[in-house]
Amino acid sequence: MQTKILSLLAALVLVTACMDNGEPYAPGSLNRLTVKVVYPDNFAPRGGAMVSVVEVSGISSYSVTTNMDGSVVTEVPNGIYRITVRDREEDIVFNASKEKVLISNEDLSLEMQLKQSKAGAIVIKEIYCGGCSKAPMEGTYQSDKYVILHNNSIETEYLDGLCMGTLSPYNSNAANPWLEGGELPEFLPVIQAVLAVPGSGTDFPLAPGEDAVIALNGAIDHTAEYPLSVNLNLPDVFALYDPVLFPNASYHPAPGPLVQAARYLDIIIKTGQANAYTLSVNSPTFILFRAPSGVDIREYVQQAQNQPQVPGGSEKVIAIPQDWIVDGVEVFNGGSTGNQKRLPASIDAGAVSLSETFNGRTLMRKADESGSAEQGFELLLDTNNSTEDFYERETQSLHL
């Protein structure tokens, strides 16, 4: 992807570096884009917010910094763009995004209302969903999906009761039935099942900088048969295994001998009919959440008003309030230009793309190098914008 970087000088003079293959765009081929960033009521306007303008085809992207009144002016060629804004003040992050903004032969002015949220303590460190090759045999393999969580705080956190799930629709390039007038619903539609870490409250501590592996498919040593896969037969792994609710042994074989039964994930509710847990192979949206104090998650998911039906479909989902979210990551299909957001900007203002499937590629959160050096343990970037926070890695982090 060709990257073009635009920056504002302190004197508010815009220096534009709109270059294509080393040559300026033809005169008259650019449109003026004005973005006004609006902070929440309790924050004054300021400069320094990063505005990213990304063409949906992935051909080009622009990054521009706002001036002191929270606005920016730049010039871009005709195209369809995803525009995001991000800023941070200590542990408060600000994000806004607009999808599929058409810029065609005329200037455009936008107002972007920032949503504030806190950087999370427990974050998603890795999503491995794309499968691998069965080499040296023929074929492909995808029964080895996993997610890694990370304690990104300076305090010990407890995983007990932490819930997780994937959103409807399963794939980013599918029609999103929840969009109304281009707006996402107030809740997050968790499809197929709500999963949770077991425990009574303090059974599963996670120290600062430590990881927890969640085996969403077989908690076995997949490398015994497929060398390009991973070993999930680990004593500290949390395993999704319930032969009654998910009886498909190809995806959910009996866990390996090192896996502890006390670490089997709780299935709080199953709403779909699939015989194996479904996580999109190319573009899932995965979230972590907790019910607030005083709310019993098992009672909540059983209430009819919290089980809306997929518009135009027959399957029900569980409506999770946005303020329950601990972390969420949006994955786009890197081979499609029809991707649509499923997470609001307050949770993930961007998306990370998976370019290929069945070759062991995985999606990793970037390290915060300076923060890690300061704290003495691994800190990860957490701006609530996975475009900035994540990258695509060529091999799974658990591949040896």
C-alpha positions in Angstrom: 0.0 0.0 0.0 1.3 3.4 -1.0 1.3 5.7 2.0 1.1 9.5 1.7 1.7 11.5 4.9 0.4 15.0 5.4 1.4 17.1 8.4 0.5 20.5 9.7 3.2 23.0 10.7 2.9 24.7 14.1 2.0 28.0 12.3 -1.0 26.2 10.8 0.6 26.1 7.4 -0.4 22.8 5.7 2.4 21.0 3.9 0.8 18.6 1.5 2.7 15.5 0.3 0.2 14.1 -2.1 2.5 12.0 -4.2 1.8 9.1 -6.5 4.8 7.2 -7.8 7.0 10.2 -7.0 4.9 12.7 -9.1 2.3 15.2 -7.9 -1.3 14.5 -8.8 -2.4 16.3 -11.9 -3.6 19.9 -11.3 -7.4 20.0 -10.7 -7.6 16.3 -9.7 -7.7 17.0 -5.9 -10.6 17.8 -3.6 -10.4 19.9 -0.5 -11.4 17.9 2.6 -12.1 19.7 5.9 -12.5 17.8 9.1 -13.7 19.4 12.3 -13.0 17.3 15.4 -15.5 17.8 18.3 -14.5 16.6 21.7 -16.9 15.4 24.4 -18.5 18.2 26.5 -16.0 18.0 29.4 -13.0 18.4 27.1 -11.8 21.6 25.4 -10.9 21.7 21.8 -7.2 21.2 21.1 -4.7 20.2 18.5 -2.7 17.1 17.9 -5.5 14.6 17.1 -4.5 12.2 14.3 -7.0 12.1 11.3 -6.5 9.1 9.0 -8.1 9.0 5.6 -7.9 5.6 4.0 -9.2 4.6 0.6 -11.3 1.5 1.0 -9.4 -0.3 -1.8 -6.3 0.0 0.3 -4.4 1.8 -2.5 -3.5 4.8 -0.4 -3.8 6.4 3.0 -3.3 9.8 4.5 -2.5 10.9 8.0 -3.1 14.5 9.1 -2.7 16.2 12.5 -5.3 18.7 13.6 -4.5 22.3 14.5 -5.3 24.0 17.8 -9.0 24.5 17.1 -9.4 20.9 16.4 -9.7 21.2 12.6 -7.7 20.2 9.6 -7.8 20.8 5.9 -6.2 18.6 3.3 -6.6 17.6 -0.3 -7.4 14.1 -1.6 -8.2 12.6 -5.0 -11.6 11.2 -5.9 -12.4 8.0 -4.0 -14.3 6.2 -1.3 -12.7 6.6 2.1 -12.8 5.5 5.7 -12.0 8.5 7.9 -10.9 8.0 11.5 -9.8 10.3 14.3 -7.8 9.3 17.4 -6.4 11.1 20.4 -5.3 10.3 23.9 -5.1 11.9 27.3 -3.4 9.6 29.8 -5.7 6.5 30.1 -8.6 8.2 28.2 -8.7 7.5 24.5 -10.8 9.4 21.9 -12.0 7.9 18.6 -14.4 8.7 15.8 -14.9 7.1 12.4 -17.0 7.5 9.3 -17.3 4.7 6.7 -17.5 4.9 2.9 -17.2 8.6 2.6 -17.5 9.5 -1.1 -15.3 12.3 -2.3 -15.9 13.0 -6.0 -15.1 16.2 -7.9 -16.2 18.6 -5.1 -14.9 19.8 -1.7 -16.3 18.2 1.4 -16.6 19.3 5.1 -17.1 16.8 7.9 -17.7 17.1 11.6 -16.4 14.2 13.6 -17.8 13.7 17.2 -15.2 12.0 19.3 -16.3 9.2 21.7 -14.2 8.7 24.8 -13.3 5.4 26.4 -10.7 4.1 28.8 -7.7 2.0 27.7 -8.4 -1.5 28.9 -6.6 -3.6 31.5 -7.3 -6.9 29.7 -6.8 -6.6 26.0 -6.8 -8.9 23.0 -3.2 -9.6 22.1 -3.7 -12.0 19.2 -6.4 -13.4 17.0 -5.5 -16.5 15.0 -8.5 -17.5 12.8 -7.2 -18.0 9.3 -5.9 -21.6 9.5 -2.9 -23.1 7.8 -1.8 -25.5 5.2 -1.8 -29.2 5.9 1.7 -29.5 4.3 3.4 -31.8 3.6 -0.1 -33.3 2.9 -2.6 -31.6 0.6 -5.4 -29.4 1.8 -6.0 -26.7 4.4 -6.8 -26.7 8.1 -8.8 -24.4 10.4 -9.6 -26.4 13.5 -6.8 -24.7 15.5 -8.3 -21.2 16.1 -7.2 -19.4 19.2 -7.2 -15.9 20.9 -4.6 -14.6 23.3 -5.5 -12.2 26.1 -2.9 -9.9 27.8 -2.9 -8.0 31.1 -1.9 -4.5 30.0 -2.2 -2.9 33.4 0.2 -2.6 36.4 -2.2 -4.5 38.7 -3.0 -8.2 38.8 -6.3 -8.8 37.1 -8.7 -11.8 37.5 -10.1 -13.5 34.4 -12.9 -15.2 36.4 -16.2 -14.4 34.8 -14.7 -12.6 31.8 -17.1 -13.1 28.9 -16.3 -13.2 25.2 -18.0 -13.7 21.8 -18.1 -12.9 18.1 -20.5 -10.5 16.5 -23.2 -10.7 13.8 -22.6 -10.7 10.9 -19.8 -13.3 11.0 -17.9 -11.7 8.0 -17.0 -8.1 7.4 -17.9 -8.2 3.7 -21.4 -9.6 4.4 -24.4 -7.3 4.3 -24.8 -6.0 7.9 -28.5 -6.4 8.8 -28.1 -4.3 11.9 -27.3 -1.0 10.1 -30.2 1.5 10.1 -29.6 4.7 8.2 -25.9 3.9 8.2 -25.8 3.7 12.0 -25.0 0.7 14.2 -27.4 -0.3 17.0 -26.8 0.8 20.6 -26.0 -2.8 21.6 -23.5 -5.4 20.3 -25.1 -8.5 18.7 -23.2 -11.5 20.0 -24.0 -14.5 17.8 -24.1 -18.2 18.4 -22.8 -18.3 22.0 -21.6 -16.3 25.0 -18.5 -17.9 26.5 -16.9 -17.1 29.8 -13.8 -17.9 31.8 -14.9 -20.1 34.8 -14.0 -19.4 38.4 -15.5 -17.9 41.6 -13.7 -14.5 41.4 -10.0 -15.1 42.2 -9.3 -18.5 40.8 -7.5 -17.3 37.6 -5.2 -14.3 38.3 -3.2 -12.7 35.5 -0.2 -10.8 36.5 0.9 -7.5 34.8 2.3 -8.4 31.3 1.1 -12.0 31.4 -0.9 -13.8 28.7 -3.8 -16.2 28.6 -4.5 -18.5 25.7 -8.1 -19.2 24.7 -8.4 -22.3 22.5 -11.7 -21.8 20.6 -11.3 -25.1 18.7 -9.2 -28.1 19.6 -7.1 -27.8 22.7 -4.7 -30.4 21.4 -1.2 -30.5 19.8 -2.2 -29.8 16.2 1.4 -30.0 15.1 1.5 -33.7 15.6 -0.4 -34.1 12.4 0.0 -30.7 10.8 3.5 -29.2 11.4 2.5 -25.7 10.3 -0.2 -25.5 13.0 0.2 -24.9 16.7 0.3 -26.8 20.0 -2.7 -26.0 22.2 -2.2 -28.9 24.6 -1.0 -26.5 27.3 -1.5 -26.6 31.1 -2.6 -23.0 31.3 -4.8 -22.9 28.2 -8.6 -22.2 28.5 -10.4 -24.6 26.3 -13.8 -24.5 24.6 -15.0 -28.0 25.0 -18.6 -29.2 25.5 -19.4 -32.4 23.5 -23.1 -31.9 24.1 -23.5 -28.3 22.8 -20.6 -28.5 20.3 -20.3 -32.3 19.4 -18.3 -31.9 16.2 -15.1 -33.7 17.1 -13.3 -32.4 14.1 -13.3 -28.9 15.6 -13.7 -29.9 19.3 -11.8 -33.1 20.0 -11.2 -34.2 23.6 -8.6 -31.8 25.0 -5.0 -33.0 25.3 -3.7 -34.6 28.5 -2.1 -31.3 29.8 -5.3 -29.3 29.6 -7.1 -28.9 32.9 -10.9 -29.5 33.1 -11.1 -26.6 35.5 -10.1 -24.4 32.6 -12.9 -25.4 30.2 -14.8 -22.3 29.2 -18.4 -21.9 30.5 -21.0 -21.7 27.7 -23.3 -19.1 29.3 -25.8 -19.6 26.4 -25.9 -21.1 22.9 -28.3 -19.4 20.5 -27.3 -21.1 17.2 -27.7 -24.6 15.9 -24.1 -25.2 14.7 -22.3 -28.3 16.0 -19.0 -26.4 16.3 -18.2 -22.9 17.4 -18.0 -20.6 14.4 -15.3 -17.9 14.2 -15.0 -16.3 10.8 -11.8 -17.6 9.0 -11.1 -14.3 7.4 -12.9 -11.4 9.2 -14.3 -12.0 12.7 -15.1 -9.3 15.2 -14.2 -10.5 18.7 -15.1 -8.9 22.0 -14.5 -9.2 25.7 -17.0 -8.0 28.2 -18.2 -8.2 31.8 -21.7 -7.7 33.3 -21.7 -4.9 35.8 -22.0 -5.5 39.5 -25.5 -6.6 40.4 -26.3 -8.1 37.0 -26.3 -11.9 36.7 -25.1 -12.7 33.2 -26.9 -16.1 33.2 -30.2 -14.4 34.0 -29.5 -11.5 31.6 -29.0 -13.7 28.5 -32.2 -15.6 29.2 -34.5 -12.5 29.1 -36.4 -12.2 25.9 -35.7 -8.5 25.4 -32.0 -9.4 25.4 -32.4 -11.9 22.6 -33.2 -10.0 19.4 -33.5 -11.8 16.2 -31.2 -11.1 13.3 -33.1 -8.8 11.0 -34.2 -10.8 8.0 -33.0 -14.1 9.6 -34.1 -16.7 12.1 -31.1 -16.8 14.5 -31.2 -14.9 17.7 -28.3 -13.0 19.2 -27.5 -11.7 22.7 -27.6 -7.9 22.9 -24.6 -6.7 24.9 -24.6 -3.1 26.1 -21.6 -1.1 24.8 -20.6 0.0 28.3 -19.9 -3.6 29.3 -17.1 -3.9 26.8 -13.6 -4.7 28.1 -12.0 -4.8 24.6 -13.0 -5.5 21.0 -11.2 -6.0 17.7 -12.6 -5.6 14.2 -11.1 -7.7 11.5 -11.6 -6.9 7.8 -11.3 -9.3 4.9 -8.1 -8.1 3.2 -9.3 -9.5 -0.1 -12.6 -7.4 -0.2 -13.4 -3.8 -0.8 -16.9 -4.3 0.6 -16.0 -4.4 4.3 -18.4 -2.9 6.8 -17.9 -1.9 10.4 -19.6 -3.9 13.2 -18.0 -2.1 16.2 -18.6 1.5 17.1 -15.7 3.9 17.2 -15.8 4.0 21.0 -14.7 0.4 21.0 -12.6 0.1 17.8 -12.4 3.1 15.5 -10.5 1.1 12.9 -9.9 -2.4 11.7 -7.0 -4.8 11.0 -7.0 -6.7 7.8 -6.2 -10.4 7.3 -4.7 -10.6 3.8 -4.7 -14.3 3.3 -6.2 -17.4 4.9 -4.8 -21.0 5.4 -1.1 -19.9 5.5 -0.6 -19.5 9.3 -0.9 -15.7 9.2 -2.2 -14.1 12.5 -3.2 -10.7 13.8 -1.0 -9.3 16.6 -1.2 -6.2 18.8 1.9 -4.1 18.6 4.2 -3.6 21.6 4.5 -0.3 23.3 8.3 -0.2 23.4 8.8 2.8 25.6 6.0 1.8 28.0 7.4 -1.7 28.3 10.9 -0.3 29.0 9.5 2.0 31.7 7.3 -0.6 33.4 9.7 -3.6 33.1 7.1 -5.9 31.5 5.4 -6.1 28.1 2.9 -3.3 27.5 0.9 -3.3 24.3 -0.6 -0.4 22.3 -4.2 0.3 23.1 -5.7 3.3 21.4 -9.0 1.5 20.7 -8.1 1.7 17.0 -6.9 -1.6 15.6 -5.7 0.0 12.4 -3.0 1.5 14.6 -2.7 -1.1 17.3 -2.5 -4.3 15.3 -0.4 -5.8 12.5 -0.5 -9.0 10.4 2.2 -11.5 11.4 3.4 -14.2 9.0 3.2 -17.0 11.5 1.2 -17.7 14.6 3.0 -16.6 17.8 2.5 -20.1 19.2 4.1 -21.8 16.2 7.5 -23.3 17.1 
